[in-house]
Amino acid sequence: MSPPPSLARALPWPVPSGRRPRPGAAAPRRTRPERSPIGALLVARGALDPGDLARALALQAREDVRLGEILLTHGLVSETELVAALADQWNARIVDLAAAPPDPRLIDRLGPETCLGLRLVPWRRIGAATVVATARPEEFARHRPEIEARLGPVLMAVAPERDVLAALVSLRSRRLARRAETRVPEAESCRLWDGRRFRRRILATLGLAAAGLALAPAATFALLTFVALLAMAGNTALRVGAIVAHGRRRRAAARARTPTGPPPAIARLPMVSLLVPLYRETEIAGRLVRRLGRLSYPRELLDICLVTEEDDTTTREALAAARLPRWLRVIVVPAGGLRTKPRAMNYALDFCRGSIIGIYDAEDAPEPDQIHRIVRRFHERGPEVACLQGVLDFYNARSNWMARAFALEYAAWFRVILPGLEHMGLAVPLGGTTVFLRRAALEALGGWDAHNVTEDADLGIRLARHGYRTEVVPTVTGEEANARPWPWIRQRSRWLKGYAMTWAVHMRDPRRLWRELGPRRFLGVQVLFGGTLASFLLAPVLWSYWLVVLDLPHPLGNGAMPGWAAAGLAGLFILAWAVNLAVLLIGASAPEHRHLRPWAATLGLYFPLATLAAIRGIVEMVARPFHWDKTQHGLDDADAPEGLAPSVPRGWAVAGPADAAALSPAATARANRA
């Protein structure tokens, strides 16, 4: 059949008749015509200055990016001019996807995820052929055999990338959103969590404890004390190992200062996609754009995706008012029964352009050269290093006592404990921001568990289970400390709830976990997750021994504990307190943190809040296991910097020069101004 006149004008080739070739007949050979370079076509059309083309080609020589992306990012050509030149180059016609939407049944045959990855959309069937609109003709040509295996004979048309994405979102966003909830394999996800079963177990445990305290109070209290002390001993041993690793790291840093030759050259810088999940962030949107704008990585290699929810119109309006540049775009996640940060990131992952995926929070202020450092470290490591975790710090640490305590805790965690876990070869529970992943590894794992409210820590364990490694990188991102008691408790209860669910999911089959992690990392997971939860939940048991010191009645009886046991208990308390204090002081040893050191001794008044948060988290595991208790940002953000000056935490060895000049081409300065 012949196409209608409107379609005939849109097609450069005759439409196949649909007659199949005779069996055994040789397939007709496709000849590949010589095509003029896209830059030359744009110059010939008068759309591009020859000098601008030369500069763009110089950038492309050092960057893994299409020439058209460079030209669009720097405003050297318009998208209309680029698409017209592509149509000339490939002898194709332009399809208006807004005026003539694609056939959704054809999208389903190829798969929305495949369409997104190749930036194309099946448009219409004309006779035996399917017209496919693409924004990347070279990708279409490379994958044509796979496309034809699903669609049959195809003809290529050209459309702007934004129109291709808009068509896919318009027709198949709900399907992509459902996929975002189930990307992680069921065996490694908490989406089948049964709150009723957990409630029965909690009630049974509480009932057993109550019966024990009523019938045999001394024995029951002794058992609870033993479990609490075991958790304390495990956490103390972990911190001692982190302190030892910190000393070794400082010695390695001193040796690394001796030059050993130039670092390995990066042939072509990769594109990096940064996911920034936002929800009701109207007070921070403008500042976020300015802070991310200070990143020194070439603009044509930055793909910053501001991920918002469909019903969050206020945030989208605030972003629209900020006049976003091309390298900063908004991805709207369709509404559903589940609303979590990992679900939003899973949905946005298919829209990303980069081979490296990073995550920032709404209030983050990263160091300007941070992406350069990440790219350099990935380049120097093998594919087994699939994740890099940056260091988090607080720019409002002087706000009040709680902010100082939080800053001390973070300084110890990111500068001593996490690097210590890496050095000891243990699984590293990730932070929720300044995390960078190789896209191939992330997609192999199925992305993030959309139902886990601490998707970061869970991903760290899954990376280790699948044989990948995580390293902590000495690059700092400033955050806003949660410096008010009730918001702090809500945030910490979400973290501890996620820790509990992560531990429960990975302990469904302990023998399999043992095989995949090995004995040392298996025990590390028990201390990190089970030990942390037990420490906070059973802390009141240990606090009760102050009654003995004060000569007040105690459930064990003031004279029931032998002298050696009392001395051993006191010695463990003192050791744990001293080790914890040492970790805090080491973490705050940098000049910018020394003002926090006098407050380290007061953290004994800070951590009891975590016990309240742990209890609240356990209750939510029954009542609202997948509820995301959002942290409100912008409460103490008035004096936040627009970005941080580059700094390296003490005791770190920087692998190779991290300055932007060593990594970016000569024209990066011009690119960054665009």
Secondary structure as UniProt FT lines:
FT   HELIX           5..10
FT   TURN            23..24
FT   HELIX           38..44
FT   TURN            45..46
FT   HELIX           50..62
FT   HELIX           67..73
FT   TURN            74..75
FT   HELIX           79..89
FT   TURN            90..91
FT   TURN            97..99
FT   HELIX           104..110
FT   HELIX           112..118
FT   STRAND          120..126
FT   TURN            127..128
FT   STRAND          129..134
FT   HELIX           137..142
FT   HELIX           144..151
FT   STRAND          154..158
FT   HELIX           161..181
FT   HELIX           186..188
FT   TURN            191..192
FT   HELIX           195..215
FT   HELIX           217..256
FT   STRAND          272..277
FT   TURN            282..284
FT   HELIX           285..292
FT   TURN            293..294
FT   HELIX           299..301
FT   STRAND          302..309
FT   TURN            310..311
FT   HELIX           313..321
FT   TURN            326..327
FT   STRAND          328..333
FT   HELIX           341..349
FT   TURN            350..351
FT   STRAND          356..359
FT   TURN            362..363
FT   STRAND          365..366
FT   TURN            368..369
FT   HELIX           370..380
FT   TURN            383..384
FT   STRAND          385..394
FT   TURN            395..398
FT   HELIX           401..412
FT   HELIX           413..417
FT   HELIX           418..423
FT   TURN            424..425
FT   STRAND          435..438
FT   HELIX           439..444
FT   TURN            445..446
FT   TURN            450..451
FT   TURN            453..454
FT   HELIX           455..465
FT   TURN            466..467
FT   STRAND          469..479
FT   HELIX           485..506
FT   HELIX           510..517
FT   HELIX           519..525
FT   HELIX           526..531
FT   HELIX           532..537
FT   HELIX           539..543
FT   TURN            544..545
FT   HELIX           546..549
FT   TURN            550..551
FT   TURN            555..556
FT   TURN            558..560
FT   HELIX           563..587
FT   HELIX           591..605
FT   TURN            606..607
FT   HELIX           608..623
FT   TURN            625..626
FT   TURN            635..636
FT   TURN            638..639
FT   TURN            650..651
FT   HELIX           660..663
FT   TURN            666..667
FT   HELIX           668..673
//
